[in-house]
Amino acid sequence: MKIENTWCPGCGNFGVLESMKRVIKELGQKNVVLVSDIGCNSKIVDYLDVSSLNSLHGRPIPTASGVKMANPKLKVIVFTGDGGSLNEGISHLIHAAKKNTDITVIMHNNRLFALTTGQYTAASPKGFKSKSTPYGSIEEPLNPLGLMKASKASFIGRTYSSKIDYTKDMIIEAVNHKGFSFVEILQPCPSFFDTFKFYNERVYEAPRNEKLINEWDYINESKIPLGVFYKEERPTYEDEI
């Protein structure tokens, strides 16, 4: 069935979609289940011919955990945004990482609530002006990779939506990792926070180094490393059960 794509022209999600098409082609449709949040990021499941389940806002991680527990043979991938995972669903994100639940969480980070037209999130830069912060946000942004390291996630990586093959390779590595995998995708929103130029000038592909998790603190305009920064093999939650 053909479904009309409703993303804004130029949205970074188009790059993520193309990466995921290549991921699914390599992994196989029958082995993959997608669980989505609410938001522009989560519309991606509508455009992929794979079994999927749309969850409540901030709740795709416990939903995905249930799918994995019911059928451990499945490769379960969560699509969420910075709002859904770092605001409404932050407790689910932390506990799934701590338990080492064997799912892959792909966080599309455009640093705002895009579907509801641009309100700030826990990842928005200080001073960010939006409908909810017309004079600029007074909060410092959260470093999701640092949060995941502190929460004992066993796979932590960052990529950029414009790097399609690089993103594809990282997602496949994350999905094949046995344990909780967290992949942050820097994904510009040209309608409400166009960061394409900002990222194009700063991102670089880095070697594996845990210290790089904190090289960019989401505050300073430093270089931004991409890569798998941390990977650890340990028993999963499903193994222990």
C-alpha positions in Angstrom: 0.0 0.0 0.0 1.4 3.4 -1.0 1.5 5.9 1.9 2.1 9.6 1.2 5.2 10.9 2.9 4.3 14.0 5.0 7.7 15.1 6.2 8.7 18.7 5.3 10.9 19.1 2.2 14.5 18.8 3.1 13.9 17.0 6.4 16.8 15.0 7.8 14.5 12.1 8.2 14.7 11.3 4.5 18.4 10.4 5.0 17.5 8.1 7.9 14.8 6.5 5.8 17.2 5.7 3.0 19.7 4.3 5.5 16.9 2.1 7.1 15.9 0.8 3.7 19.4 -0.5 3.2 19.5 -1.9 6.7 16.3 -3.9 6.2 17.5 -5.1 2.8 20.6 -6.5 4.6 19.0 -7.9 7.7 15.8 -9.3 6.1 12.2 -8.2 6.6 11.1 -11.2 8.5 13.7 -10.8 11.3 12.9 -7.2 12.1 10.2 -5.5 14.2 10.0 -1.7 14.5 8.5 0.1 17.4 7.8 3.8 17.1 7.1 6.7 19.4 5.0 9.8 18.5 6.7 12.4 16.4 8.1 13.1 12.9 10.8 10.6 13.6 8.3 7.8 14.2 6.5 8.3 10.8 9.4 6.3 9.4 7.7 3.1 10.2 4.9 4.1 7.8 7.3 4.1 4.9 9.0 0.7 5.5 7.4 -2.6 4.6 8.3 -4.3 7.9 6.2 -5.5 11.0 5.8 -2.5 13.3 4.0 -1.2 16.3 3.2 2.4 17.1 3.4 3.2 20.8 2.4 6.1 23.1 4.6 9.2 23.3 7.7 8.3 25.4 6.7 4.7 25.8 8.2 2.8 22.8 11.1 1.3 24.9 9.0 -0.7 27.3 6.8 -1.8 24.4 9.8 -3.0 22.5 11.1 -4.7 25.6 7.9 -6.7 25.7 8.2 -7.7 22.1 11.8 -8.9 22.6 10.8 -10.8 25.7 8.0 -12.5 23.9 10.2 -13.5 21.0 13.9 -13.2 21.7 14.7 -14.2 18.1 13.5 -10.9 16.7 15.7 -7.9 16.0 13.7 -5.1 17.7 14.4 -1.5 16.7 12.9 1.5 18.4 12.5 4.9 16.7 12.2 7.8 19.0 13.1 11.5 19.2 15.0 13.6 21.7 11.6 14.8 23.1 10.1 11.3 23.5 13.3 9.7 24.9 14.8 12.6 26.9 11.7 14.2 28.2 8.5 12.0 28.5 10.4 8.7 28.3 13.7 9.3 30.0 13.1 6.8 32.8 12.3 4.0 30.3 15.5 4.9 28.4 17.7 4.8 31.6 16.2 1.6 32.9 16.4 -0.3 29.6 20.1 0.7 29.3 20.8 -0.4 33.0 19.1 -3.8 32.4 20.9 -4.3 29.1 17.7 -5.1 27.4 18.5 -6.5 24.0 16.9 -3.9 21.8 18.3 -1.1 19.6 17.1 2.5 20.3 17.6 5.0 17.4 17.1 8.5 18.7 16.5 11.1 16.0 17.9 14.2 17.6 16.7 17.4 16.0 16.9 19.1 19.4 13.2 20.1 19.5 9.6 18.8 19.4 9.2 19.0 15.6 5.7 17.5 15.1 4.2 20.1 17.4 6.1 22.9 15.5 9.2 23.5 17.5 9.0 23.5 21.2 12.2 23.0 23.2 13.4 19.6 24.6 16.0 18.5 27.0 18.5 18.5 24.1 17.8 22.0 22.9 20.6 24.5 23.2 20.5 27.2 25.9 18.9 30.3 24.5 16.8 28.3 22.0 13.8 30.4 21.1 10.5 28.6 20.4 6.8 28.8 21.0 7.3 27.4 24.5 10.4 29.6 25.2 9.9 32.9 23.3 12.7 34.6 25.2 15.1 31.6 24.9 15.5 28.4 26.9 17.3 29.0 30.2 18.3 25.3 30.5 21.6 23.7 29.6 21.1 20.8 27.1 21.5 17.2 28.2 24.2 15.0 26.7 22.3 11.8 25.8 25.5 9.8 25.1 26.9 10.7 28.5 23.6 9.7 30.0 23.7 6.4 28.3 27.3 5.7 29.5 26.2 6.5 33.1 23.2 4.3 32.7 25.4 1.3 31.6 24.3 1.0 27.9 26.5 -1.6 26.3 26.6 0.0 22.8 26.8 3.8 22.3 27.1 5.5 19.0 26.4 8.7 17.1 25.9 9.3 13.4 24.5 12.1 11.1 21.4 11.7 8.9 23.3 13.0 5.8 25.8 10.2 6.0 23.6 7.5 4.7 25.9 4.5 4.3 27.8 5.4 7.5 24.4 5.5 9.3 23.4 2.2 7.7 26.6 0.4 8.8 26.3 1.8 12.4 22.7 0.7 12.7 23.5 -2.8 11.5 26.4 -3.1 14.0 24.0 -1.8 16.8 21.3 -4.3 15.9 23.7 -7.2 15.7 25.2 -6.3 19.1 23.7 -8.5 21.9 22.6 -6.0 24.5 21.1 -2.5 24.8 22.3 -0.4 21.8 21.8 3.4 21.6 22.4 5.2 18.4 21.9 9.0 18.3 21.3 10.4 14.8 21.9 14.1 14.4 18.9 14.9 12.3 18.3 18.6 11.3 14.8 20.0 11.1 14.8 22.7 8.3 11.4 24.0 9.3 12.1 24.9 13.0 15.8 24.4 13.6 18.0 24.1 10.5 21.3 22.7 11.7 22.6 21.3 8.3 25.3 23.9 7.9 26.3 23.7 11.6 26.8 19.9 11.4 28.3 19.9 7.9 31.1 22.1 9.2 31.7 20.2 12.4 31.0 16.4 12.1 33.9 14.0 11.5 34.2 10.2 11.6 36.2 9.2 14.7 37.9 6.0 15.9 36.4 4.2 18.8 37.2 6.1 22.0 35.0 6.3 25.0 36.4 9.7 25.9 34.8 11.1 22.7 31.4 10.8 24.3 32.1 14.1 26.0 34.1 15.9 23.3 31.0 17.8 22.2 28.9 18.8 25.2 26.0 20.1 23.1 26.9 23.6 24.3 30.2 24.6 22.7 30.6 24.9 18.9 33.4 22.4 18.8 34.1 19.6 16.4 31.5 16.8 16.6 32.7 13.2 16.5 30.7 10.4 14.9 31.2 6.8 15.6 30.7 3.9 18.0 32.3 5.2 21.1 31.5 2.3 23.5 30.8 -1.4 23.2 30.7 -4.0 25.9 29.6 -7.7 26.0 27.7 -8.7 29.1 24.6 -10.8 29.9 21.3 -9.3 28.6 18.1 -8.9 30.6 16.5 -11.6 28.5 19.4 -14.0 29.2 19.1 -13.4 32.9 15.3 -14.1 32.8 
